[in-house]
Amino acid sequence: MTAPLESAASAEGPRPAVVTPSGNGTSRRPTMPTARGGMPRALILLFGAAASVITVAGMMATAWLIGPVFLALIIVIAAHPVQRWLRARGWPIWAASLALLLVVYVGLLALALILAVSVGQLATTLPQYSAQFDALIASVQHTLAGFGIGPTQIQQATQSVSLSSVAGAVGGIVSGVSGTATVIVLILALLLFFIADAATFGKRLESIAAERPHIVSALESFASGTRNYLVVTTVFGFIVAVLDGIALGILGVPLAVLWAVLAFITNYIPNIGFIFGLVPPALLALLTGGWQLLVIVVVVYCVLNLVIQSLIQPRFIGNSVGLSATVTFVTLLFWAWVLGALGALLAIPLTLLAKALLVDIDPQARWADALLRTDAEDPAISAPEPEPEPDPDLDPDPEATTVDEATAGAPGQHRALS
C-alpha cells in the first residue's frame, strides 16, 4: 500500500515548505525547498552561477578562436540556400559545394580589397589637412581664452591634440573593421571544410530527429532566424550605405566610398552601429569644411541612420528573430565584452544560438522564451484545431465503429447488442 502512495507523491513534484508544530506547542522552522533530485534550489542556483562564470571566462580566453569559427559558421548558414538550390537543379554535391565556395571567396576577397584600398587612401589623405587642423586648434584656443581660461590651462588641454592623434583615432575605428576582414581571410580554409560538410548536414539532422526532435527543431529555428536577420540587416545596410555615400559625395566629403562601406559593416552592430560609422566622416568633414559641414554631416547621418537603423530596422529584426529590443541591446554589450569587435557584429546570431541551446532545446525551459521574445503572447499557443471528419474510404461505417469502441470495455453489453 505504501508503494503506490510514494510513487504518487513523487509524481506530484516538490512540495512547498510546511511549518509543523513541535511537541511543546511551538512551530518548527520551515525546511528549505528542494528540487526533484533532493538538492536545495539555492545550491542549484549557486552552482549554475559558478558554471556560467567559468564558461564566460573560458570564452573570453578563447575569443581568438570562437569569433572566427562562429563567423565562418554564420557565413555558411547564410549562403547554404545557394548550395541547396543548385542541388535541387540536379547539380552533383561536389559541383554545388565548389560553386558555393567560389561565391563566398569572391565576396569576402572583394570586401577585403575595398577596405584595404580605402584605408590606404585614408592614410594618404589625412596629412593633406595638417594646415586646416592647426587653424582649428588655434580657433579653439582663442575661444577658450574668451571664456577667461588662462594660457597655461589652454596649453595643457590642447598639447595632446594633434593631427596624428586624430588620425590614430580614425584609423583605429577603420582598422578594427579591416581587422575583421583580415580574420575573414584567415578563416577561408575553415570555410572550405564547413561548406563541404554542409552538403550532408540535412541527412545528419534526419538521423537525429528520430530520437531527439527537439534538438533538430531548435537548430532549424536558429538557422532560420539567423538567415532572416542577415537578410533584413543586409538590405537595410545596403540602403543606408548608398544613401550615406550619395550624401557625402554631394557634400564634398573625401573618401565617400570608404565611409559608405563602413556604414554598411557597422549596420550589423545593433542599435548603436551608426555612431561608429559617423565619427570618421564627421571628423574629416570638420577638417575640410569647418563646423558648418560637420553639423550638416551629423544631421544627415542622424536623419538617415538613426531613423532607419534605430527605429525602423529593429522592428523588422525583432519580428524576424523573435528578440525584444532590450534583449538585443543587452546581448550586444555582453558579446562585445566577451568576444570584442566580432562579438558586436555577431551579437544577434550568438544570442539566437544560445537561445536554441539553452531554451528551445529543452521543453521545460520554454518559459524563458516569454522573457526574450518580442510578443507577449506565446506564438506556439493557437486555437484548437477542429477534429477531422472521418474518411468514408477508410471508415465506411463510422457509427458502427463508435458503437464498437463504446462497448469494447463492456462484454455483457456487447453480447446484448449482438
C-alpha positions as CSV (number, residue, x, y, z in Angstrom):
1,M,0.0,0.0,0.0
2,T,2.9,2.4,0.6
3,A,4.5,2.0,-2.8
4,P,1.6,3.5,-4.8
5,L,1.4,6.4,-2.4
6,E,5.1,7.0,-2.6
7,S,5.0,7.0,-6.4
8,A,2.0,9.3,-6.5
9,A,3.8,11.7,-4.1
10,S,6.9,11.7,-6.3
11,A,4.8,12.4,-9.4
12,E,3.3,15.5,-7.8
13,G,6.7,17.2,-7.8
14,P,8.3,19.2,-5.0
15,R,6.0,20.3,-2.2
16,P,6.2,23.7,-0.5
17,A,7.7,24.1,2.9
18,V,5.3,23.2,5.7
19,V,5.5,24.6,9.2
20,T,4.9,21.7,11.7
21,P,4.2,22.1,15.3
22,S,6.7,20.6,17.8
23,G,5.9,18.7,20.9
24,N,5.8,21.8,23.2
25,G,3.3,23.6,21.0
26,T,5.8,25.9,19.2
27,S,6.2,25.7,15.5
28,R,9.4,24.5,13.8
29,R,11.3,26.4,11.2
30,P,10.3,25.5,7.6
31,T,12.7,23.4,5.7
32,M,14.4,24.8,2.6
33,P,12.6,23.9,-0.7
34,T,14.3,21.3,-2.6
35,A,14.3,20.2,-6.3
36,R,13.2,16.9,-7.5
37,G,16.7,15.5,-7.1
38,G,16.7,16.4,-3.4
39,M,19.3,19.3,-3.8
40,P,18.2,22.7,-2.4
41,R,17.3,25.2,-5.1
42,A,19.6,27.9,-3.7
43,L,22.5,25.5,-4.1
44,I,21.5,24.7,-7.7
45,L,21.3,28.4,-8.5
46,L,24.8,28.9,-6.9
47,F,26.3,26.1,-8.9
48,G,24.6,27.4,-12.1
49,A,26.0,30.9,-11.5
50,A,29.5,29.5,-10.9
51,A,29.3,27.4,-14.0
52,S,28.2,30.5,-16.0
53,V,31.2,32.5,-14.7
54,I,33.6,29.7,-15.7
55,T,32.0,29.4,-19.1
56,V,32.2,33.1,-19.8
57,A,35.8,33.2,-18.6
58,G,36.7,30.3,-20.9
59,M,35.0,32.1,-23.9
60,M,37.0,35.3,-23.2
61,A,40.2,33.3,-23.1
62,T,39.5,31.6,-26.4
63,A,37.8,34.5,-28.1
64,W,40.5,34.4,-30.8
65,L,39.1,31.0,-31.9
66,I,35.4,31.3,-31.1
67,G,34.9,34.5,-33.0
68,P,36.4,33.4,-36.4
69,V,34.8,29.9,-36.1
70,F,31.3,31.3,-35.5
71,L,31.8,33.9,-38.2
72,A,32.6,31.1,-40.7
73,L,29.5,29.2,-39.4
74,I,27.3,32.2,-40.0
75,I,28.6,32.8,-43.5
76,V,27.9,29.1,-44.4
77,I,24.4,29.3,-42.9
78,A,23.7,32.5,-44.9
79,A,25.0,31.0,-48.2
80,H,23.7,27.5,-47.8
81,P,20.4,28.1,-49.7
82,V,22.6,28.6,-52.8
83,Q,24.0,25.1,-52.4
84,R,20.6,23.7,-51.7
85,W,19.1,25.5,-54.8
86,L,21.9,24.0,-57.0
87,R,21.3,20.5,-55.6
88,A,17.6,20.9,-56.4
89,R,18.6,21.7,-60.0
90,G,20.4,18.4,-60.4
91,W,24.0,19.6,-59.7
92,P,26.2,17.0,-58.0
93,I,27.4,17.6,-54.5
94,W,30.9,18.4,-55.4
95,A,29.9,20.9,-58.1
96,A,27.3,22.7,-55.8
97,S,29.9,22.9,-53.0
98,L,32.5,24.3,-55.3
99,A,30.1,26.9,-56.7
100,L,29.2,28.0,-53.1
101,L,32.9,28.1,-52.1
102,L,33.6,30.4,-55.1
103,V,30.7,32.7,-54.3
104,V,31.8,33.1,-50.7
105,Y,35.5,33.5,-51.5
106,V,34.9,36.1,-54.2
107,G,32.6,38.1,-51.9
108,L,34.9,38.1,-49.0
109,L,38.0,38.9,-51.0
110,A,36.2,41.8,-52.8
111,L,35.2,43.3,-49.4
112,A,38.8,42.9,-48.1
113,L,40.1,44.6,-51.2
114,I,37.8,47.5,-50.9
115,L,38.7,48.0,-47.3
116,A,42.5,47.7,-48.0
117,V,42.3,50.3,-50.8
118,S,40.2,52.7,-48.8
119,V,42.4,52.5,-45.7
120,G,45.4,53.3,-48.0
121,Q,43.6,56.3,-49.4
122,L,42.8,57.5,-45.9
123,A,46.5,57.2,-44.9
124,T,47.5,59.5,-47.8
125,T,44.6,61.9,-47.4
126,L,44.8,62.9,-43.8
127,P,48.3,64.5,-43.9
128,Q,46.9,67.0,-46.5
129,Y,44.8,68.6,-43.9
130,S,47.5,69.5,-41.4
131,A,47.2,73.3,-42.0
132,Q,43.4,73.1,-41.5
133,F,43.9,71.1,-38.3
134,D,46.4,73.7,-36.9
135,A,44.0,76.5,-37.7
136,L,41.2,74.6,-36.0
137,I,43.3,74.2,-32.8
138,A,44.2,77.9,-32.9
139,S,40.5,78.8,-33.1
140,V,39.7,76.5,-30.2
141,Q,42.4,78.2,-28.1
142,H,41.1,81.6,-29.0
143,T,37.6,80.6,-28.0
144,L,38.8,79.1,-24.7
145,A,40.7,82.4,-23.9
146,G,37.5,84.3,-24.5
147,F,35.9,82.4,-21.6
148,G,38.7,83.5,-19.3
149,I,40.7,80.4,-19.3
150,G,44.4,81.0,-18.8
151,P,47.1,80.2,-21.5
152,T,48.7,77.5,-19.2
153,Q,45.4,75.6,-18.9
154,I,44.8,76.0,-22.7
155,Q,48.2,74.7,-23.5
156,Q,47.7,71.7,-21.2
157,A,44.3,70.9,-22.8
158,T,45.5,71.2,-26.4
159,Q,49.0,69.9,-26.3
160,S,48.0,66.3,-26.6
161,V,45.7,67.0,-29.5
162,S,47.4,66.7,-32.9
163,L,46.6,65.5,-36.4
164,S,48.5,62.3,-35.7
165,S,46.3,61.5,-32.7
166,V,43.1,62.2,-34.6
167,A,44.4,60.1,-37.5
168,G,45.2,57.4,-35.0
169,A,41.7,57.5,-33.5
170,V,40.1,57.4,-37.0
171,G,42.5,54.7,-38.1
172,G,41.6,52.7,-35.0
173,I,38.0,52.6,-36.0
174,V,38.7,51.7,-39.6
175,S,41.4,49.2,-38.7
176,G,39.0,47.4,-36.4
177,V,36.7,46.9,-39.4
178,S,39.6,46.0,-41.6
179,G,40.9,43.6,-38.9
180,T,37.6,41.8,-39.2
181,A,38.2,41.5,-43.0
182,T,41.7,40.1,-42.1
183,V,40.1,37.5,-39.9
184,I,37.7,36.6,-42.7
185,V,40.7,35.9,-45.0
186,L,42.3,33.8,-42.3
187,I,39.3,31.5,-41.9
188,L,38.9,30.8,-45.6
189,A,40.3,27.3,-45.0
190,L,37.8,26.8,-42.3
191,L,35.0,27.8,-44.7
192,L,36.2,25.1,-47.0
193,F,35.5,22.4,-44.5
194,F,32.2,23.9,-43.4
195,I,30.9,24.1,-46.9
196,A,32.0,20.5,-47.6
197,D,30.1,19.3,-44.5
198,A,27.0,21.4,-45.2
199,A,26.1,19.2,-48.2
200,T,25.3,16.3,-45.9
201,F,24.1,18.2,-42.9
202,G,20.4,17.6,-43.8
203,K,20.8,13.9,-43.6
204,R,22.6,14.2,-40.2
205,L,19.6,16.1,-38.8
206,E,17.2,13.5,-40.1
207,S,19.1,10.8,-38.2
208,I,19.0,12.9,-35.1
209,A,15.3,13.8,-35.5
210,A,14.2,10.2,-34.9
211,E,15.4,10.3,-31.3
212,R,15.8,14.0,-30.4
213,P,13.2,16.0,-32.3
214,H,13.6,19.0,-30.0
215,I,17.3,19.3,-30.9
216,V,16.5,19.4,-34.6
217,S,13.7,21.9,-34.1
218,A,16.0,24.2,-32.1
219,L,18.8,24.1,-34.6
220,E,16.4,24.7,-37.5
221,S,15.0,27.7,-35.6
222,F,18.5,29.1,-35.1
223,A,19.4,28.7,-38.8
224,S,16.1,30.2,-40.0
225,G,16.3,33.1,-37.5
226,T,19.9,33.8,-38.5
227,R,19.1,33.9,-42.2
228,N,16.2,36.2,-41.6
229,Y,18.3,38.5,-39.5
230,L,21.1,38.6,-42.1
231,V,18.6,39.3,-44.9
232,V,17.0,42.2,-43.1
233,T,20.3,43.7,-41.9
234,T,21.9,43.4,-45.3
235,V,19.0,45.0,-47.1
236,F,18.8,47.9,-44.6
237,G,22.6,48.2,-44.5
238,F,22.8,48.5,-48.3
239,I,20.1,51.2,-48.3
240,V,21.9,53.1,-45.6
241,A,25.3,52.8,-47.3
242,V,24.0,54.0,-50.6
243,L,22.2,57.0,-49.1
244,D,25.3,57.9,-46.9
245,G,27.6,57.6,-49.8
246,I,25.5,59.8,-52.0
247,A,25.0,62.4,-49.3
248,L,28.8,62.6,-48.5
249,G,29.6,62.8,-52.2
250,I,27.2,65.7,-52.6
251,L,28.6,67.5,-49.6
252,G,32.1,67.0,-50.9
253,V,33.5,64.9,-48.0
254,P,36.5,62.9,-49.2
255,L,36.5,59.1,-49.3
256,A,32.8,58.8,-49.5
257,V,33.1,55.2,-50.7
258,L,35.0,54.2,-47.6
259,W,32.5,55.7,-45.3
260,A,29.7,54.1,-47.2
261,V,31.3,50.7,-46.7
262,L,32.0,51.5,-43.1
263,A,28.3,52.3,-42.7
264,F,27.3,49.0,-44.3
265,I,29.5,47.0,-42.0
266,T,28.6,48.9,-38.8
267,N,24.9,48.3,-39.6
268,Y,25.4,44.7,-38.3
269,I,26.0,46.2,-34.8
270,P,22.5,46.7,-33.4
271,N,21.2,50.0,-32.2
272,I,24.5,51.9,-31.9
273,G,26.3,50.9,-35.0
274,F,25.7,54.1,-36.9
275,I,27.7,56.0,-34.2
276,F,30.9,54.1,-35.1
277,G,30.2,54.8,-38.8
278,L,29.6,58.5,-38.1
279,V,32.8,59.5,-36.2
280,P,35.4,59.2,-39.1
281,P,33.4,61.1,-41.8
282,A,32.3,63.7,-39.3
283,L,36.0,64.4,-38.3
284,L,37.0,64.6,-41.9
285,A,34.1,67.0,-42.7
286,L,35.3,69.2,-39.8
287,L,38.8,69.4,-41.4
288,T,37.5,70.1,-44.9
289,G,34.5,72.4,-44.4
290,G,34.6,73.5,-40.8
291,W,31.9,73.4,-38.2
292,Q,29.1,74.0,-40.7
293,L,29.9,70.9,-42.7
294,L,30.4,68.9,-39.5
295,V,26.9,69.8,-38.4
296,I,25.4,69.0,-41.8
297,V,27.1,65.6,-41.8
298,V,25.9,64.8,-38.3
299,V,22.3,65.9,-39.1
300,V,22.3,63.8,-42.3
301,Y,23.6,60.7,-40.5
302,C,21.1,61.1,-37.7
303,V,18.2,61.5,-40.1
304,L,19.2,58.5,-42.3
305,N,20.9,56.2,-39.9
306,L,19.0,56.9,-36.6
307,V,15.6,56.7,-38.3
308,I,16.4,53.6,-40.4
309,Q,18.7,51.7,-38.0
310,S,17.3,52.6,-34.6
311,L,13.6,53.0,-35.3
312,I,12.6,51.0,-38.5
313,Q,15.2,48.2,-38.7
314,P,14.8,47.0,-35.0
315,R,11.1,46.3,-35.6
316,F,11.9,44.1,-38.6
317,I,14.7,42.4,-36.8
318,G,12.5,41.8,-33.7
319,N,9.8,40.3,-35.9
320,S,12.3,38.1,-37.8
321,V,14.3,36.7,-34.9
322,G,11.8,37.0,-32.1
323,L,14.0,39.0,-29.7
324,S,12.9,42.2,-27.9
325,A,14.8,45.5,-28.3
326,T,16.0,45.3,-24.7
327,V,17.4,41.8,-25.1
328,T,19.1,42.9,-28.3
329,F,20.9,45.8,-26.7
330,V,21.9,43.9,-23.6
331,T,23.3,41.0,-25.6
332,L,25.2,43.4,-27.8
333,L,27.0,44.7,-24.7
334,F,27.6,41.2,-23.4
335,W,29.0,39.7,-26.6
336,A,31.1,42.8,-27.3
337,W,32.6,42.4,-23.8
338,V,33.3,38.7,-24.3
339,L,34.5,38.5,-27.9
340,G,35.4,42.0,-28.8
341,A,34.6,43.6,-32.2
342,L,33.4,40.2,-33.7
343,G,31.1,39.8,-30.8
344,A,29.4,43.1,-31.5
345,L,29.0,42.2,-35.2
346,L,27.6,38.8,-34.4
347,A,25.6,39.6,-31.3
348,I,22.2,38.6,-32.7
349,P,23.3,35.2,-34.2
350,L,25.2,34.4,-31.0
351,T,22.1,35.2,-28.9
352,L,20.0,33.0,-31.2
353,L,22.4,30.1,-30.8
354,A,22.5,30.5,-27.0
355,K,18.6,30.6,-27.0
356,A,18.5,27.5,-29.2
357,L,20.8,25.5,-26.9
358,L,19.5,26.7,-23.6
359,V,15.8,27.4,-24.1
360,D,14.4,25.9,-27.3
361,I,16.1,22.6,-26.9
362,D,14.5,21.9,-23.5
363,P,10.7,21.9,-23.3
364,Q,10.9,22.6,-19.6
365,A,12.8,25.8,-20.2
366,R,10.3,27.2,-22.7
367,W,9.1,29.6,-20.0
368,A,12.2,31.7,-20.5
369,D,11.2,32.4,-24.1
370,A,8.5,34.7,-22.7
371,L,11.2,37.0,-21.4
372,L,13.1,37.1,-24.6
373,R,10.6,37.3,-27.5
374,T,9.1,40.4,-28.9
375,D,5.4,39.5,-28.5
376,A,3.9,38.9,-25.0
377,E,1.7,36.1,-26.3
378,D,3.2,32.7,-27.0
379,P,3.1,32.0,-30.7
380,A,3.1,28.3,-30.0
381,I,-0.3,28.5,-28.4
382,S,-3.0,28.6,-31.1
383,A,-6.7,27.9,-31.3
384,P,-7.6,24.2,-31.1
385,E,-7.9,22.6,-34.4
386,P,-11.3,21.1,-35.3
387,E,-11.4,17.4,-35.3
388,P,-11.0,15.9,-38.8
389,E,-14.1,14.4,-40.3
390,P,-14.0,10.6,-40.8
391,D,-12.9,9.5,-44.3
392,P,-15.6,7.2,-45.7
393,D,-13.0,5.4,-47.8
394,L,-11.0,4.4,-44.7
395,D,-14.0,4.1,-42.3
396,P,-17.1,3.0,-44.2
397,D,-19.4,2.8,-41.1
398,P,-18.4,5.5,-38.6
399,E,-21.4,4.9,-36.4
400,A,-20.7,1.2,-36.1
401,T,-17.1,1.9,-35.2
402,T,-18.3,4.3,-32.5
403,V,-20.7,1.7,-31.1
404,D,-17.9,-0.9,-31.1
405,E,-15.5,1.4,-29.3
406,A,-18.1,2.4,-26.7
407,T,-19.0,-1.2,-26.0
408,A,-15.5,-2.6,-26.2
409,G,-15.0,-2.4,-22.5
410,A,-18.4,-4.0,-21.6
411,P,-18.5,-7.6,-22.7
412,G,-22.1,-8.2,-21.4
413,Q,-23.4,-5.1,-23.2
414,H,-21.6,-6.1,-26.4
415,R,-23.3,-9.5,-26.3
416,A,-26.7,-7.9,-25.8
417,L,-26.1,-5.7,-28.9
418,S,-25.0,-8.7,-30.9
